[in-house]
């Protein structure tokens, strides 16, 4: 499998997340100090605490995507290890964050690091379990699950629009996969309209799609030709 990754963007945003986190801690501790030592500045302290909380949430956004160890792109790469060189995996250099192109087709891959039990109910993915610890993480260290289905729909639309403008031939079918990367995630969402699975099942799913619905090789090559090309800093992974 070929991997083409925007390492400069990853490094830049990862560093930004670290600095935002430091700034958030400074502002939060400053606000706390004011509440203890300057009662007359109580409202200033409240503003500082609120600003620190907002900064912490922004830093969580950046760190969870570009500063985590391992990062989401690394987890996706690892989960797809073993695919043939007919596949190319693009990280942060197409209209979507993670794109896989190969014999199974064009796939927007959306990683989610939330743990707990993931179910599909009332046309939505829901996160359950985890107790008080998980509730704490949702506030201070982990974003909520949000609406992965809407995110996936948006990514599919972005890639479809991009390819329709670049290709003179037929517009290829674009698919999406929602992937939970935390080993503590228990995904029970077989009824979800968009494939929703854990990272350890992603490769087998992609291989199965290639066997059941193989993509025309000429179309694959046309798509790859208009996407970022391999550079010497990128690599192949067998």
N, C-alpha and C positions, 0 to 999 in steps of 0.2 A: 504494500500500500504506500502510495506517495502522500506526503504530508507537506502542505504549503501553508505556513503560519506567519502572521504579521507580528513578529517578535518585538518590534519597536513599539507598537501600540500596547502590547501586553506589559512590557516593562514600564512604559510611561504611566499607564493607568494603575498598575500595581503600586508604583511609587507614590502616585497621587493619593491612593487609598491609605497608605501608611501615614502620610503627612496629615491628612484629614483626621485620622484617628488620634494622632498626637494632639492636634489642635482641639479636638472635641474633649479630650481628657483635661487639657489645660483650662478650657473654658468652664467645664463642669466643676473641677476642683476649685476654680476661682469663685464660682457662684456659691459653692458650699462654704468656702471660707468667709465670704461676705455675710452669710446668714448667721455665722457664729460670732464674728468679730465686729461687724458693722450693722447693727440692727436698724440703724437709720437709713441704710441703703437696701432695705428688704426688697423693694420692687426692682431695683437694679439686679439684685441677686436672682430674682425670679426670671428676669429677662435672660441673664447669663445661663441659668440652668436650662431654660427652654432652647436657647441658641446651641448650647452644648449637646443637648439631646438631638436636635436636628442635624448637627454636624456628625454625630455618631451614626445616625441612620444613613447619611450620605456615604460615610466611610465604609459602612457595612456593605452597601451596594457595590462599591468599587472593589473592596477586599474579597468579597465572595465570588466575584467574577474574574479578577485578575491578580489577587494576592494570596488566595488560599493555597495550601500545600496538601495534596496536589490540586492544581487548578482544574477548572472544568474542561478546558481543552486537553489537558494531559489525561484526564480520566476517560474522555471520549476516545482519544488515541489509543489508550491502553485497552479499552473494551473492544476495539476493532482490530487489535493486533492479530495478524494471521491472514487478513484479506489479501488477495493477490494484487499485483501491480496494475491490474486493470482498474483499480479503484484509486481515486484521489480525494483526500480529505482536506478541506480548506478551513482555516481558522482565522476569523476576523479580517478577511480580505475579499469578501463578497457582500452583497446586500444583507446577508444574514450572518450571524456569528459563527455558525458551524454548518458546513455543507459537505455532503458526501455525494460523489458522482462516480458511477460505475455500472456494472452489469445489472444491478438491482434497480437502477434508475437514478433519479435526482432526489436527494433526501435532505431536508432541513432538520437538523438534530438539535433539540432543545433540552439542555441538561438542567436538572433541578436537584439540589442537595438536601432538600427537606427529608427528614426521617419520620418514623412512625408508620401507621397504617394508611395507605393511600387507596381510596375507593372512588368509584364513579357513581354518584347519586344525583338524581334530579338534574341531569344534564351538566353536572359539574364534577371536577375532581376535588376531593376533600381529604384533608389530613386529620387523622385521629390518633389518640393515644399520646404517650410521652409524659403525661402527668405535669406536675408543677415545674419540673426541670425544663421541659419543652416549652411551656408557657413563658418561662423566663427568657429562654433563647429567642423566642419570637419577638420579644420586646427589645432586647439589647444586642443580640448577635445573629439573628437569623430572620430573614424576610418571611412573610407569610407565603403560602403556596400561590396565592393570586388566581389567575385564570389562564393556566397553560393552554387550554383549548383555543382561546382567543389569540394568545401569543403565536401558537402554531399556525393558525389561520392567517395571521398577519405575515409571518415568514413565507408561507407558501405564496401569498399574493405578491410579496416583494420579488421573490425569485422568478415567478411566472411573468411578471411585468418586465423584469430585466431581460429575460431570455426572449420574450416576444419582440423586444426592441432590437435585440442583437442578431436574432436568427431570421433568415429569410424564409426558412422552411416551416414546417408545422411546429406549433408550440408544444413542447414536451410536457408530459404529466409530471407534476412536482408533488412529492409526498412529504409528510412530516412524522417524526417520532419523538415522543416525550420520554425522556430517560432520567430515572432517579439514580444518582450516583452514590448515595450513602448506603453502605452495606446494611444499615439498620432500617432501611425502608422496606416495608412489606406491601408490595403493590398488588392489589386485588381489583383490577380495572379492566377485565377482559371485555366488558360491554362498552367501553369507551370507543367512540367513532374514530379517534386517532390512536394509533398504536402507543400504548403506555406501558413501559416495562422498566426493569432494573438494568443497570449497565452490563451485568454479566450475561444477560440474555440478548443483548443488542446484536452481536456478531452473527449468532445463529439465525436470528430473525432476518437480517439482511441477506444472508446466504440463501435462506429459504425463499425469499422474494425473488432472488435472481434465478432460481430454478423454476418457480411457478410463473413468474411474469418477466422473462428476460427482456432487457432493453436492447434495441437495435444498436449494434456496435458503431455504425456510421453516425448515428445521432449522438452517441456518447462522445465520440471524437470531435464533433462539431461544437458540442457544449464546452468541452475542455479547452478548445482552441480560443474561446472568447473569455475564458476565466484566467486569473493570474497564473503565470507560468512558473515553473520550478526555478528557484534561484539556488546559488551554491550554499547558502546558509540553511536551506531547507533540506529535508532528508527523505530517504525511503525507509519503510519499515515492512519487513516481510511478515 
